[in-house]
Every structure is written in structure tokens, then in C-alpha cells.
């Protein structure tokens, strides 16, 4: 099988396309012939050795996959060879075949194509876990989404609106904010032109926002916390800006607010039953036409390094996908 290989931590240009031996499924594993793999910002950090965990070298990046079951290991009964599925792996997705843990492999709805299925799991799984489980978003609350035009950000905008919140989307360009509006954002903030803290106050009549969804980090995190309402919740989702902000903890005291960590990958592995419940709820909404993943572009497997470079350059809106066909 062909696969993208990271032999040393570094930039996307250092990745290579190689021919590897096909893997064999062990107990409670599913071997999937990959049709598409989502490109996620953590992939750009993992290949540079900058993520929360460092895989053993060499490895194949890619987590969000969709494809057709080729073979199942002992103890797997919910899927069989020939089934169309989607799932989540720690790495290995940028390849023609990948082993998926049985509890992270789900039947693909017939109406969902492979690129959409490969765009769904991490973006919507992360955002729904964040808003529902970690933030406990309530109808009528005000939600601020930073980096709102990215994969997880756009999913948070869409889900926040679906869950009954007033959604404020923040992004860096007019084009990105127009996309956010089309996904349900009530109002928008261009934080390359507007003062984030002051604009939050203006939009909320001085009250502040009830929840901040932050997959960006960097310079805007402290301003967003300063724009929070009393007993607000600040969801720490990621650090796409490349720097981890140092927050004055007295702000949490003064606001009576909670700083809440969101790590969907660990949640999915540690609490598979709860994650499966969330996934089924998301699938129901998708089937009802209430969720519509935005595909930025489909790249060939050989173009996976370019996809990661585009992600690093912030040119991707919604989800980029690596396709095998």
C-alpha cells in the first residue's frame, strides 16, 4: 500500500510517499481501505513534534478516515468486510489502508459521501463534546467562536446555533466571516481590524459572552477572557496560532468563570460509549439536513504535504481532505 511517511520531525515538505506492507488486524481492530482522510490542524503540529504527544518515528499522519472494511480482527461484530465506515485513529490515515480500533469505527450513513465522512468525526466530535459535555451550552446563551472559519470553528458555529445559542463568529478576513454567516453566525468580528474585547462588550451591551470556544490560542485568548460574562466558560480547544497563551489567573477569579480543557481524542478513547452516543446524535442531525460540513478542497494522497502547508498558511476554510481516488 502507498502511505505518507514522516521519518523525522519537520515541515510538510519533508514528508515522503512510500510503499509499505499492508497491516493485519489484531483483536478488536478493523482494517479499512481508506477512501478519504480529513486534514486537521493537529496534524501540522504532530509532524513537527510540537503536539501533546509524539508518535514513534517513522509514522504516517492522519486521524479522520472514511473507507471500506477490508478485514476485521477477532471480537469485531458490528462491521464486516465490504461495509462503508468512518472512524478515528491516532495516526496512520494518510495511507491506502489503516487499522482502526473497533470502538472508533462506525457505519457510514448511505447519504454521506466519503470526503464528508472523513471531514466529520474530529470537527463535529470535538465541537459537540466541547459545547455539550465540557461547556454545557444552554439555549439563549451567547457563544463566541474564535477561528470560526476553520474546521472545528465552523462546526462550533453550526452546532452552537443548532443548540439555541446566539453565536458571535470571530475570524481574520471578510471572506471567512461571510462563510461563518452562511453557517448561522448571528454577528461577526474581524479581529484583524476590530478590538476584540471592546467589540465583545459592544455586541453584548457590556454583559460579555457566556462561553468562548478557542481553538486558536495566541494573542486573542486573554482579550476573549476579559470579554466574558460572570460565570462564563472558556473552552481551551487548541493552539492554531502556534503559541500557548499565559493567562493571568486573577481574571478567572474576577469573572467567576471556568477555564475548561477540551481534548476530544482522549475523551473518545477513555469514554467510547459516551462518544458513540454523541456521534449518533450528530449523525441524526446530519440525516435531518441540519449539519453540512464545508469541504475546502480534496487533495490527492501525493498532495498531502501541500494540504498540510495550506493548513499552516491559514488558507483553508472548513475542511481539507486527502482523497485516495
C-alpha positions, 0 to 999 in steps of 0.5 A: 500500500502507498502511505505518507511517511514522516521519518523525522520531525519537520515541515510538510515538505519533508514528508515522503510517499512510500510503499509499505506492507499492508497491516493485519488486524489484531483483536478488536481492530478493523482494517479499512481501505481508506477512501478519504482522510480529513486534514486537521490542524493537529496534524501540522503540529504532530509532524513537527513534534510540537503536539501533546504527544509524539508518535514513534518515528517513522509514522504516517499522519492522519486521524479522520478516515472514511473507507471500506472494511477490508478485514476485521480482527477477532471480537469485531461484530458490528462491521464486516468486510465490504461495509462503508465506515468512518472512524478515528485513529491516532495516526496512520490515515494518510495511507491506502489502508489503516487499522482502526480500533473497533470502538472508533469505527462506525457505519457510514450513513448511505447519504454521506459521501466519503470526503464528508465522512472523513471531514466529520468525526474530529470537527463535529466530535470535538465541537459537540463534546466541547459545547455539550459535555465540557461547556454545557451550552444552554439555549439563549446563551451567547457563544463566541467562536474564535477561528470560526472559519476553520474546521472545528470553528465552523462546526462550533458555529453550526452546532452552537446555533443548532443548540439555541445559542446566539453565536458571535463568529470571530475570524481574520478576513471578510471572506471567512466571516461571510462563510461563518454567516452562511453557517448561522453566525448571528454577528461577526468580528474581524479581529484583524481590524476590530478590538476584540474585547471592546467589540465583545462588550459592544455586541453584548451591551457590556454583559460579555459572552457566556462561553468562548470556544478557542481553538486558536490560542495566541494573542486573542485568548486573554482579550476573549477572557476579559470579554466574558460574562460572570460565570462564563466558560472558556473552552481551551480547544487548541493552539492554531496560532502556534503559541500557548497563551499565559493567562493571568489567573486573577481574571478567572477569579474576577469573572467567576468563570471556568477555564475548561480543557477540551481534548476530544481524542482522549475523551473518545478513547477513555469514554467510547460509549459516551462518544458513540452516543454523541456521534449518533446524535450528530449523525441524526442531525446530519440525516435531518439536513441540519449539519453540512460540513464545508469541504475546502478542497480534496487533495490527492494522497501525493498532495498531502504535504501541500494540504498540510502547508495550506493548513499552516498558511491559514488558507483553508476554510472548513475542511481539507481532505486527502482523497485516495481516488 
